[in-house]
Amino acid sequence: MPDYRGAHLAIFGIKEERGTTSNQGTAQGPDEIRKKLYQLKKGTGAYNIVDLGNLNTGIDLDETYTRISEVCRILLESNVMPIILGGTHDLDYGQYRGYEEMQKLISFLNIDAFLDLDDNKEAPAARQHIHKMLLHEPNYLFGYTHLAHQTYLTDPFAAAVLEKLNFEAHRIGQMRTNLAEMEPAIRHADLLSFDITAVKSSDAPGNANSQPFGLTGEEACQICWYAGLNEKLSSAGFYEYNPNYDDINKKTASVVATMVWYFIEGFYHRKQESNFKSNDFLKYVVSMPVEPETIAFYKSKFTEKWWMEVSHVRLGAKYTRNSIVPCSYSDYQTATKGELPERYINALAKLG
């Protein structure tokens, strides 16, 4: 067993498939991904990564979730980022629970062709894990962003629930129009959960629920690169790969391994952009014709990324780390026209 203390990243697999009835075989996924991952060439970073092997599953799913949460909690407390190789998508509930004792509100980024908000107790765990997360007590979920869902696979009621909670859901068509506009949403997340179902079947056939339409392998890697660059993000999980449905060359395992590679590369290209009072940022203050009177925007001189400050009279200490939210240049342009950017309205609703 390698010593995780002092490492930057820790990979571990979960050979668990009891959360699905339709995608049996995902338990063999972690080892197949590893075979492809370790064939890839090392990048430019000063790597300090450990592989902890596969986590022993519990006697039931709840015990497996608890074991995942314990491993994630210990790694996070040691400032080591967990990279989880699943396994079924419901295992991200254990990943989420790893943050329970951290005394901070977190934002969750989920990438999946389905919304997984089924509230039917008879439904498999992999179809109701997001519903379970929203109801979890204590509630420390500040933001939830769903990317790449497909409208014809989505219950309109589930999408309406997310909207009512001021959470974001971007369908595949919206993303494809301008993937760069999704970057601020990715940059706001504390944890990433990636269901390989979101990648179209021609690029990733290794899944019983794979769809003919979806993200390309390149787009999936781009998202993982953005997520790796995100300084807030502290854990990542890759789920639902099933070798039983893959082709003879294990193409899907190669796609997931490359996604993990891009995530790791992004991690080692982080710029530590969090001190907005430093000379590394340009500050723009826009006067507004409505409340608030002004909105402050920050632009990094190095990466040209944008943030905006959401002011609120009742802002408590626990909301402080969420009061400056990632945004895009188009949000700044919207404000200069005297209109409140949609991201500002959503953030204000959550803080209020």
Salt bridges, closest charged atoms under 4 A:
ASP3 OD1 - ARG5 NE 3.19
GLU16 OE1 - ARG18 NH2 2.76
ASP31 OD2 - LYS15 NZ 3.33
ASP31 OD1 - ARG34 NH1 3.10
GLU32 OE2 - LYS35 NZ 3.23
ASP51 OD2 - ARG34 NE 2.71
ASP62 OD1 - LYS132 NZ 3.70
GLU63 OE2 - ARG67 NH2 2.67
GLU70 OE1 - ARG73 NH2 2.87
GLU77 OE1 - ARG73 NH1 3.18
ASP92 OD2 - HIS89 NE2 3.33
ASP92 OD1 - HIS129 ND1 2.76
GLU100 OE1 - HIS136 NE2 2.77
ASP112 OD2 - HIS89 ND1 3.26
ASP116 OD2 - HIS89 ND1 3.44
ASP116 OD1 - ARG127 NH1 3.12
ASP116 OD2 - HIS129 NE2 2.80
GLU168 OE1 - HIS170 NE2 2.89
GLU181 OE1 - ARG343 NH1 3.94
GLU183 OE2 - ARG187 NE 2.76
GLU183 OE2 - LYS305 NZ 3.94
ASP190 OD2 - LYS232 NZ 3.71
ASP190 OD1 - ARG321 NH2 2.77
ASP195 OD2 - HIS89 ND1 3.10
GLU219 OE1 - ARG176 NH2 2.80
ASP331 OD2 - ARG343 NH1 2.64
